[in-house]
Amino acid sequence: MYNKFKFRTNAYLSTMESRRTKKYDILACGELLIDFISSDFADNLDEVSAFKRLQGGSPANLSMNMARLGNQVALAATVGNDDMGHFLERSVSSLGVHTHCLRKSDAPTTLILVTRSREVSNFEAYRGADLDIQPGQISRALLGDVSILHTTCFALSKQPARDTILEAAALAKNDGATLSIDANYAHKIWPEQEEARNVVESFVADGGLVKISEVDFERLYGRPLENAETVIDHFLEKGASLVCVTLGGDGCWLGDQNGHLFLPARKVEVKDTTGAGDAFWSGFLTAWLDGGDKNFCGRAGRRMAELKLGQFGPLPHRVDRDNLYKTAE
């Protein structure tokens, strides 16, 4: 079974053109922080009496998961010059993520309290150093040497990080990089909803890759998601090249100029949902870099999310990419 799938996978990929054209497969820009996740499942933080400390932050989680899959990854982020900041730097470095764009600030390391959940987690952010990303952190030479530049709504929600990342994105795009965003919008993080919409839509306007969940869409646009295909068309019309709308336990919709595709979820024992979206996008982007189309990328993302949903805490130090593709179908 393995050899048969491996042959089909390799045969498929051999017909596609690899998008790994630069020294770094991805530069993730944004939050590296501490997640204090409730030890038990909970709906609200006031029910929680004990937390477990974990490395967190969506761009950081994505970068670490992509490093686990064998990608060449750089992370631009700011942490405090404190014990938690030192812990975070060790955490990302241990997986081979390049941290020459990591800065230590006088502000304290950002902390987030998170409920352990089988559906959507509740959270409260105590922000500090994460928003203090400065232009000097990201060299011009690096921006010319990345295939993907990725960020999030969380990262773009505050200055000076927003302008630093947007300027870096424009320069990287001019040098041939593809832009990627997880539109993980939350009003408590970015109260200026219209501003957030404008920034996201501008960011993806020239061929960007978009991941947005059902919950994030409702938060960002202030209305229920009634039709995922309409959401896909909205972002394609804004200039995105590929859009993924995730629907939690129901699956996801994928869309590009060649049409739309629904990919159903598969049954899995859920131990924790925290970080599942980042795991999904890491598998998706890895397959995209290998030349995959939306179907191949979506299945790789789904399998990576399944691995994360079945585990409380981080994934193993390495995730075999061939095995990921083998078990993705």
SEZARO-825081 format. One record per atom (N, C-alpha, C): x, y, z; residue in one letter. Coordinates in steps of 0.2 Angstrom, whole numbers, padded with zeros to 4 digits, always signed. Last residue first. Example, Ala and Ser with C-alpha at 12.3 -4.5 7.8 and 13.67 -1.06 7.14 Angstrom:
2
+0064-0011+0035S +0068-0005+0036S +0064+0000+0039S +0066-0028+0039A +0062-0022+0039A +0066-0016+0039A 
//
This chain:
329
-0023+0054+0008E -0028+0053+0004E -0034+0049+0007E -0013+0055+0018A -0017+0061+0016A -0023+0059+0012A -0003+0046+0019T -0009+0045+0023T -0014+0051+0022T +0007+0051+0011K +0004+0044+0010K -0002+0043+0013K +0010+0063+0015Y +0007+0063+0009Y +0004+0056+0008Y +0016+0059+0027L +0010+0063+0027L +0007+0063+0021L +0027+0051+0022N +0021+0048+0026N +0015+0052+0027N +0034+0062+0017D +0032+0056+0013D +0026+0052+0016D +0037+0069+0029R +0033+0072+0023R +0030+0067+0019R +0037+0065+0045D +0039+0063+0039D +0034+0065+0033D +0040+0076+0057V +0035+0073+0054V +0037+0071+0047V +0050+0078+0072R +0049+0078+0065R +0043+0074+0063R +0045+0080+0085H +0051+0084+0083H +0051+0084+0075H +0027+0079+0086P +0034+0076+0087P +0039+0081+0084P +0017+0093+0091L +0018+0087+0087L +0025+0085+0089L +0013+0100+0108P +0016+0100+0101P +0016+0093+0098P -0004+0097+0115G +0003+0099+0115G +0006+0099+0108G -0012+0082+0113F -0012+0088+0117F -0005+0091+0117F -0018+0075+0097Q -0012+0076+0102Q -0013+0083+0106Q -0026+0075+0087G -0026+0069+0091G -0020+0070+0096G -0025+0087+0080L -0031+0086+0084L -0030+0080+0089L -0013+0084+0073K -0013+0089+0079K -0019+0088+0083K -0017+0075+0064L -0011+0073+0068L -0011+0078+0074L -0026+0083+0057E -0028+0077+0061E -0023+0074+0066E -0018+0092+0051A -0023+0094+0056A -0025+0088+0060A -0012+0084+0042M -0008+0087+0047M -0012+0090+0052M -0023+0081+0034R -0019+0075+0037R -0015+0078+0043R -0026+0093+0028R -0031+0089+0032R -0027+0084+0037R -0015+0096+0021G -0017+0100+0026G -0021+0097+0031G -0016+0086+0011A -0010+0086+0015A -0011+0090+0021A -0028+0090+0005R -0028+0084+0008R -0021+0083+0013R -0025+0103+0000G -0030+0102+0005G -0029+0096+0009G -0015+0099-0010C -0013+0103-0004C -0018+0103+0002C -0023+0092-0019F -0017+0089-0015F -0015+0092-0009F -0032+0102-0022N -0034+0096-0020N -0029+0092-0016N -0024+0112-0028K -0028+0114-0021K -0030+0107-0018K -0008+0105-0032D -0014+0109-0034D -0018+0109-0027D +0010+0106-0028G +0003+0103-0028G -0003+0108-0030G +0023+0109-0027G +0020+0109-0033G +0013+0107-0033G +0029+0110-0014D +0031+0104-0018D +0027+0104-0025D +0022+0121-0009L +0029+0122-0011L +0031+0116-0016L +0010+0114-0006W +0010+0119-0012W +0017+0121-0014W +0014+0106+0004A +0012+0103-0002A +0012+0108-0008A +0016+0116+0013T +0022+0112+0011T +0020+0108+0005T +0004+0122+0014L +0009+0126+0011L +0015+0122+0009L -0003+0111+0021F -0006+0114+0015F +0000+0118+0011F +0004+0110+0033G +0003+0104+0028G +0001+0107+0021G +0001+0122+0038S +0008+0120+0037S +0008+0114+0032S -0013+0123+0039W -0010+0127+0034W -0002+0125+0033W -0015+0113+0050F -0018+0112+0043F -0014+0116+0038F -0008+0119+0060A -0005+0113+0058A -0008+0112+0051A -0016+0130+0062D -0009+0131+0060D -0006+0125+0057D -0028+0123+0066G -0028+0127+0060G -0021+0129+0057G -0023+0118+0078A -0025+0113+0073A -0025+0117+0066A -0021+0126+0089G -0016+0125+0084G -0017+0120+0078G -0032+0117+0099T -0028+0123+0099T -0022+0121+0094T -0040+0106+0101T -0041+0110+0095T -0036+0115+0094T -0037+0090+0108D -0036+0098+0108D -0037+0101+0102D -0042+0078+0105K -0039+0079+0111K -0038+0086+0113K -0053+0069+0095V -0050+0076+0097V -0048+0076+0104V -0051+0056+0085E -0052+0058+0092E -0049+0064+0093E -0059+0059+0069V -0053+0058+0073V -0055+0060+0080V -0066+0057+0053K -0067+0056+0060K -0060+0055+0063K -0062+0070+0041R -0062+0063+0043R -0063+0062+0050R -0071+0083+0032A -0066+0081+0037A -0067+0073+0038A -0071+0085+0014P -0074+0083+0020P -0069+0081+0025P -0069+0098+0003L -0065+0092+0006L -0068+0090+0013L -0074+0105-0012F -0076+0103-0005F -0072+0097-0003F -0069+0117-0023L -0068+0110-0021L -0070+0109-0014L -0070+0127-0038H -0071+0126-0031H -0071+0118-0029H -0059+0133-0051G -0065+0131-0048G -0065+0130-0040G -0048+0139-0056N -0050+0133-0059N -0056+0130-0056N -0045+0150-0048Q -0048+0152-0054Q -0050+0146-0058Q -0049+0142-0032D -0045+0146-0036D -0048+0147-0043D -0053+0135-0016G -0055+0138-0022G -0050+0142-0026G -0060+0124-0004L -0054+0127-0007L -0056+0129-0014L -0068+0121+0011W -0069+0123+0004W -0062+0126+0002W -0067+0108+0024C -0066+0114+0021C -0067+0115+0014C -0075+0100+0038G -0071+0100+0033G -0069+0107+0030G -0083+0100+0050D -0086+0098+0044D -0081+0097+0038D -0076+0104+0061G -0077+0097+0060G -0080+0095+0054G -0071+0119+0053G -0071+0115+0059G -0071+0107+0057G -0071+0124+0040L -0077+0123+0043L -0077+0119+0049L -0060+0135+0031T -0061+0130+0035T -0067+0130+0039T -0057+0140+0015V -0062+0142+0020V -0063+0135+0024V -0044+0146+0005C -0046+0140+0009C -0051+0143+0015C -0039+0151-0011V -0043+0153-0004V -0045+0146-0001V -0028+0158-0022L -0030+0152-0019L -0033+0154-0012L -0025+0171-0026S -0025+0166-0031S -0027+0159-0028S -0034+0187-0023A -0031+0181-0021A -0030+0176-0026A -0041+0198-0028G -0035+0197-0031G -0031+0191-0028G -0054+0200-0025K -0050+0204-0022K -0043+0203-0025K -0060+0188-0031E -0061+0195-0034E -0057+0200-0031E -0056+0179-0021L -0053+0179-0028L -0054+0185-0032L -0064+0183-0011F -0056+0184-0010F -0053+0184-0017F -0076+0180-0016H -0075+0187-0013H -0068+0188-0013H -0076+0166-0018D -0076+0171-0024D -0075+0178-0022D -0075+0162-0005I -0070+0161-0010I -0070+0166-0015I -0088+0166-0001V -0082+0169+0002V -0076+0168-0002V -0096+0158-0009T -0096+0165-0010T -0090+0169-0007T -0093+0146-0004E -0091+0147-0010E -0091+0154-0012E -0099+0146+0009A -0092+0146+0009A -0089+0148+0002A -0112+0154+0014N -0110+0150+0008N -0103+0151+0008N -0114+0160+0026E -0120+0156+0024E -0118+0152+0018E -0108+0165+0040L -0105+0163+0034L -0111+0158+0032L -0115+0180+0048P -0114+0173+0047P -0112+0171+0040P -0105+0195+0050R -0111+0192+0047R -0110+0184+0047R -0094+0202+0051G -0099+0204+0055G -0106+0201+0053G -0081+0200+0046Y -0086+0203+0041Y -0093+0204+0045Y -0074+0194+0056L -0071+0199+0052L -0076+0203+0048L -0082+0185+0062R -0079+0190+0066R -0077+0196+0062R -0085+0176+0051E -0090+0180+0054E -0088+0185+0059E -0072+0172+0048F -0075+0176+0043F -0081+0180+0047F -0068+0165+0060D -0065+0171+0058D -0068+0175+0053D -0077+0154+0059V -0078+0159+0064V -0074+0165+0063V -0073+0148+0047E -0080+0150+0047E -0080+0155+0053E -0056+0154+0043S -0061+0149+0046S -0068+0152+0046S -0045+0156+0030I -0050+0159+0034I -0055+0154+0037I -0031+0159+0021K -0034+0154+0025K -0039+0158+0030K -0025+0163+0005V -0029+0165+0010V -0032+0159+0014V -0012+0169-0005L -0015+0163-0002L -0018+0165+0004L -0012+0182-0017G -0010+0180-0011G -0014+0173-0009G -0012+0190-0029G -0010+0183-0029G -0009+0179-0023G -0013+0203-0024D -0009+0202-0030D -0007+0194-0029D -0021+0205-0012A -0023+0208-0019A -0019+0206-0025A -0019+0203+0001V -0020+0197-0004V -0021+0199-0011V -0018+0215+0007F -0013+0211+0008F -0013+0205+0002F -0031+0221+0005S -0025+0224+0002S -0019+0219+0002S -0038+0213+0014E -0040+0212+0007E -0034+0215+0003E -0032+0216+0026V -0032+0209+0024V -0033+0209+0016V -0035+0230+0027V -0028+0227+0027V -0028+0220+0024V -0049+0230+0027N -0046+0233+0022N -0038+0231+0021N -0052+0223+0039R -0054+0220+0032R -0050+0223+0027R -0047+0232+0048A -0044+0225+0048A -0046+0222+0041A -0055+0243+0047E -0048+0243+0045E -0045+0236+0044E -0067+0237+0051E -0066+0239+0044E -0059+0240+0042E -0064+0235+0065Q -0065+0229+0060Q -0064+0231+0053Q -0054+0238+0077E -0056+0242+0071E -0057+0237+0065E -0050+0229+0087P -0057+0232+0087P -0059+0236+0081P -0041+0216+0088W -0041+0221+0083W -0048+0225+0083W -0044+0208+0099I -0037+0209+0097I -0037+0215+0092I -0058+0207+0100K -0054+0209+0106K -0047+0210+0104K -0061+0202+0087H -0062+0209+0089H -0058+0212+0095H -0050+0193+0077A -0054+0193+0083A -0055+0200+0086A -0045+0184+0063Y -0047+0190+0066Y -0051+0189+0072Y -0035+0176+0055N -0038+0174+0061N -0040+0180+0066N -0032+0173+0041A -0036+0179+0043A -0039+0177+0050A -0016+0170+0037D -0021+0167+0041D -0025+0173+0044D -0009+0173+0021I -0011+0175+0027I -0016+0171+0030I +0005+0175+0010S +0000+0170+0013S -0002+0174+0020S +0013+0179-0005L +0010+0181+0001L +0005+0176+0004L +0027+0174-0014T +0020+0173-0013T +0018+0175-0006T +0041+0183-0021A +0038+0179-0016A +0030+0179-0016A +0047+0192-0030G +0045+0185-0032G +0041+0181-0027G +0051+0204-0026D +0056+0199-0027D +0054+0192-0029D +0039+0210-0023N +0042+0212-0028N +0048+0208-0030N +0036+0203-0011K +0032+0201-0017K +0036+0204-0023K +0046+0208-0002A +0046+0201-0004A +0042+0200-0010A +0040+0221-0002L +0047+0220-0004L +0048+0213-0006L +0028+0219+0004A +0028+0222-0002A +0035+0221-0005A +0032+0213+0017A +0028+0209+0012A +0028+0212+0005A +0038+0224+0023A +0042+0218+0021A +0038+0214+0016A +0027+0232+0025E +0033+0234+0021E +0037+0228+0018E +0019+0224+0033L +0017+0226+0027L +0022+0228+0022L +0028+0223+0044I +0026+0217+0041I +0024+0219+0034I +0029+0236+0049T +0035+0232+0047T +0033+0227+0043T +0015+0240+0051D +0019+0243+0045D +0025+0239+0044D +0013+0230+0062R +0009+0230+0056R +0013+0233+0050R +0022+0233+0072A +0022+0227+0069A +0019+0227+0062A +0021+0244+0081P +0024+0245+0074P +0024+0239+0070P +0003+0242+0079Q +0009+0245+0077Q +0014+0244+0082Q -0008+0228+0077K -0005+0233+0081K +0001+0236+0078K -0012+0217+0069S -0017+0221+0073S -0014+0227+0076S -0005+0208+0062L -0006+0215+0059L -0010+0220+0063L -0005+0197+0070A +0001+0201+0070A +0000+0208+0067A -0018+0193+0069F -0016+0195+0076F -0009+0199+0075F -0019+0190+0055C -0022+0196+0058C -0020+0198+0065C -0002+0185+0050T -0009+0184+0053T -0012+0190+0054T +0009+0179+0036T +0007+0183+0043T +0000+0181+0045T +0022+0174+0026H +0016+0173+0029H +0015+0177+0035H +0030+0173+0011L +0030+0177+0017L +0023+0176+0020L +0039+0161+0001I +0032+0163+0004I +0034+0167+0010I +0052+0160-0003S +0047+0159-0007S +0040+0161-0005S +0065+0172+0000V +0060+0168+0003V +0055+0167-0003V +0075+0182-0003D +0077+0175-0003D +0072+0170+0000D +0073+0195-0001G +0074+0193-0008G +0075+0185-0009G +0072+0196+0012L +0066+0196+0009L +0067+0194+0001L +0086+0195+0015L +0082+0190+0017L +0075+0190+0013L +0090+0208+0011A +0093+0202+0008A +0088+0196+0009A +0084+0216+0020R +0082+0216+0013R +0084+0210+0010R +0080+0209+0036S +0085+0212+0031S +0082+0211+0024S +0071+0213+0049I +0070+0209+0043I +0074+0212+0038I +0073+0222+0060Q +0073+0215+0061Q +0074+0211+0055Q +0071+0235+0056G +0078+0233+0056G +0078+0225+0057G +0057+0237+0059P +0059+0236+0052P +0066+0233+0052P +0051+0228+0073Q +0054+0234+0070Q +0057+0232+0063Q +0038+0223+0083I +0042+0221+0077I +0045+0227+0074I +0030+0223+0095D +0036+0227+0094D +0041+0224+0089D +0020+0214+0098L +0018+0219+0093L +0024+0224+0091L +0026+0206+0108D +0024+0203+0101D +0023+0208+0096D +0028+0211+0121A +0033+0212+0116A +0031+0210+0109A +0012+0211+0125G +0018+0214+0127G +0022+0215+0121G -0005+0206+0130R +0000+0208+0125R +0006+0212+0128R -0014+0194+0135Y -0010+0199+0139Y -0004+0201+0134Y -0029+0188+0129A -0022+0190+0128A -0020+0195+0132A -0039+0174+0132E -0038+0181+0134E -0031+0183+0133E -0051+0163+0124F -0044+0165+0125F -0045+0173+0128F -0059+0148+0119N -0059+0154+0122N -0053+0157+0124N -0059+0137+0105S -0056+0139+0111S -0058+0146+0113S -0071+0127+0097V -0068+0134+0097V -0065+0136+0104V -0070+0111+0101E -0072+0115+0096E -0068+0122+0095E -0064+0106+0112R -0065+0101+0106R -0068+0105+0100R -0051+0115+0121S -0058+0114+0118S -0058+0109+0113S -0044+0124+0134R -0044+0118+0130R -0051+0116+0128R -0043+0141+0133T -0047+0135+0136T -0045+0130+0131T -0029+0151+0137V -0033+0148+0132V -0037+0142+0135V -0020+0166+0139L -0024+0161+0143L -0029+0158+0138L -0005+0172+0133I -0012+0171+0132I -0015+0165+0136I +0008+0184+0134L +0005+0178+0137L -0003+0178+0134L +0023+0191+0128T +0016+0191+0127T +0013+0184+0130T +0036+0197+0138T +0034+0192+0133T +0026+0192+0133T +0037+0215+0141P +0037+0207+0143P +0034+0203+0138P +0049+0226+0133A +0042+0224+0135A +0042+0216+0137A +0062+0226+0128D +0061+0227+0135D +0054+0226+0138D +0064+0212+0117S +0062+0219+0119S +0062+0220+0126S +0073+0203+0105K +0071+0203+0112K +0070+0211+0114K +0069+0196+0089R +0072+0201+0093R +0069+0201+0100R +0073+0186+0076L +0070+0186+0082L +0073+0192+0086L +0080+0184+0064C +0075+0189+0064C +0071+0190+0071C +0087+0172+0066H +0091+0178+0066H +0086+0185+0065H +0082+0159+0067T +0079+0165+0072T +0083+0171+0072T +0075+0146+0058H +0081+0151+0059H +0078+0157+0062H +0071+0131+0066V +0069+0137+0063V +0074+0142+0064V +0075+0119+0072G +0079+0121+0066G +0076+0127+0063G +0069+0116+0084L +0067+0112+0078L +0070+0115+0071L +0075+0124+0093S +0077+0117+0093S +0074+0113+0087S +0071+0137+0090S +0077+0135+0088S +0078+0128+0088S +0059+0137+0097V +0058+0137+0090V +0065+0135+0087V +0064+0135+0111S +0058+0131+0108S +0059+0131+0100S +0072+0146+0113R +0075+0139+0113R +0070+0134+0110R +0063+0156+0113E +0069+0156+0108E +0071+0149+0107E +0055+0153+0124L +0052+0153+0117L +0058+0153+0112L +0064+0155+0134F +0061+0148+0133F +0058+0148+0126F +0067+0168+0133H +0072+0164+0132H +0069+0157+0131H +0054+0173+0136G +0057+0175+0130G +0062+0170+0128G +0053+0169+0150M +0048+0166+0145M +0051+0167+0138M +0063+0177+0156D +0063+0170+0156D +0059+0166+0150D +0066+0191+0144D +0064+0188+0151D +0064+0180+0150D +0064+0201+0134N +0071+0199+0137N +0070+0196+0144N +0050+0195+0125G +0053+0199+0130G +0060+0197+0132G +0050+0195+0107V +0049+0192+0113V +0052+0196+0118V +0045+0196+0090T +0049+0199+0096T +0046+0196+0102T +0050+0189+0074A +0045+0190+0080A +0049+0193+0085A +0051+0179+0060A +0052+0186+0062A +0047+0188+0068A +0059+0164+0055L +0053+0167+0059L +0055+0174+0061L +0061+0153+0042A +0064+0159+0046A +0058+0162+0049A +0064+0137+0036V +0060+0141+0038V +0063+0147+0042V +0064+0124+0024Q +0068+0129+0027Q +0064+0135+0029Q +0055+0109+0029N +0055+0115+0025N +0061+0119+0029N +0052+0097+0036G +0058+0098+0032G +0059+0104+0028G +0042+0097+0045L +0041+0094+0038L +0047+0094+0034L +0046+0105+0055R +0045+0098+0057R +0044+0094+0050R +0045+0117+0049A +0051+0114+0050A +0051+0107+0052A +0031+0118+0050M +0034+0117+0043M +0041+0115+0044M +0029+0119+0063N +0026+0113+0060N +0030+0113+0053N +0036+0131+0065M +0038+0125+0068M +0036+0119+0065M +0028+0140+0058S +0035+0139+0056S +0038+0133+0059S +0015+0139+0065L +0016+0137+0058L +0023+0136+0056L +0019+0144+0077N +0017+0137+0077N +0017+0135+0070N +0022+0157+0073A +0027+0153+0076A +0025+0145+0076A +0010+0162+0069P +0015+0161+0064P +0021+0157+0067P +0002+0160+0082S +0000+0156+0075S +0006+0156+0070S +0007+0156+0097G +0008+0161+0092G +0007+0157+0085G +0017+0146+0110G +0012+0148+0105G +0013+0153+0101G +0023+0134+0121Q +0025+0139+0116Q +0019+0140+0111Q +0014+0132+0136L +0016+0129+0130L +0018+0135+0125L +0009+0127+0152R +0013+0132+0148R +0015+0128+0142R -0007+0123+0158K -0001+0120+0156K +0003+0125+0151K -0017+0127+0172F -0015+0128+0165F -0008+0125+0164F -0031+0126+0183A -0024+0124+0181A -0023+0125+0174A -0044+0131+0184S -0040+0131+0190S -0033+0130+0188S -0057+0138+0175V -0051+0134+0174V -0047+0136+0181V -0069+0145+0173E -0070+0138+0176E -0063+0134+0177E -0066+0157+0167D -0067+0157+0175D -0068+0150+0177D -0064+0154+0154L -0058+0154+0158L -0060+0154+0165L -0076+0142+0147N -0074+0148+0149N -0068+0148+0154N -0076+0128+0144D -0080+0133+0140D -0077+0140+0141D -0063+0116+0145A -0067+0121+0148A -0071+0125+0143A -0054+0101+0148F -0058+0105+0144F -0062+0110+0148F -0039+0105+0158D -0045+0101+0157D -0049+0105+0152D -0028+0114+0158S -0027+0107+0159S -0033+0102+0157S -0028+0128+0147S -0031+0124+0153S -0030+0117+0153S -0013+0135+0142I -0019+0131+0140I -0022+0127+0146I -0005+0148+0139F -0006+0144+0145F -0013+0141+0144F +0007+0152+0127D +0000+0149+0128D +0000+0146+0135D +0018+0165+0124I +0016+0159+0128I +0009+0158+0128I +0024+0168+0107L +0021+0170+0113L +0020+0164+0118L +0026+0177+0092L +0029+0171+0096L +0027+0172+0103L +0017+0184+0079E +0018+0183+0086E +0021+0176+0088E +0026+0188+0064G +0021+0189+0069G +0023+0186+0076G +0030+0180+0049C +0031+0186+0053C +0025+0187+0057C +0039+0167+0041A +0033+0169+0045A +0034+0175+0049A +0045+0163+0026L +0047+0168+0032L +0040+0169+0035L +0049+0148+0018I +0044+0152+0021I +0048+0157+0026I +0060+0143+0012D +0054+0141+0009D +0049+0146+0012D +0075+0151+0007Y +0070+0150+0013Y +0063+0148+0009Y +0081+0152-0005K +0085+0148+0000K +0080+0146+0006K +0069+0148-0018K +0073+0152-0014K +0076+0148-0009K +0059+0140-0024T +0064+0143-0028T +0069+0147-0025T +0049+0129-0024R +0054+0130-0019R +0060+0133-0023R +0039+0124-0032R +0039+0132-0030R +0044+0133-0025R +0040+0113-0045S +0041+0115-0038S +0041+0122-0037S +0027+0109-0056E +0034+0112-0055E +0034+0115-0048E +0021+0092-0058M +0021+0099-0056M +0027+0102-0055M +0024+0079-0061T +0021+0083-0066T +0020+0090-0064T +0029+0074-0049S +0034+0075-0055S +0031+0079-0061S +0018+0073-0041L +0022+0078-0040L +0027+0079-0046L +0013+0060-0047Y +0009+0067-0047Y +0014+0073-0047Y +0024+0052-0044A +0022+0053-0051A +0018+0059-0052A +0023+0052-0030N +0029+0055-0034N +0027+0056-0041N +0010+0047-0028T +0012+0053-0026T +0018+0056-0030T +0012+0034-0034R +0007+0039-0036R +0008+0046-0034R +0022+0029-0026F +0023+0030-0033F +0018+0035-0036F +0016+0030-0013K +0022+0034-0014K +0023+0034-0022K +0006+0020-0015F +0004+0027-0014F +0010+0032-0016F +0013+0009-0017K +0009+0011-0022K +0007+0018-0021K +0020+0008-0005N +0024+0009-0011N +0020+0011-0017N +0010+0006+0004Y +0014+0012+0005Y +0017+0013-0002Y +0004-0006+0000M +0000+0000+0000M +0004+0006+0000M 
//
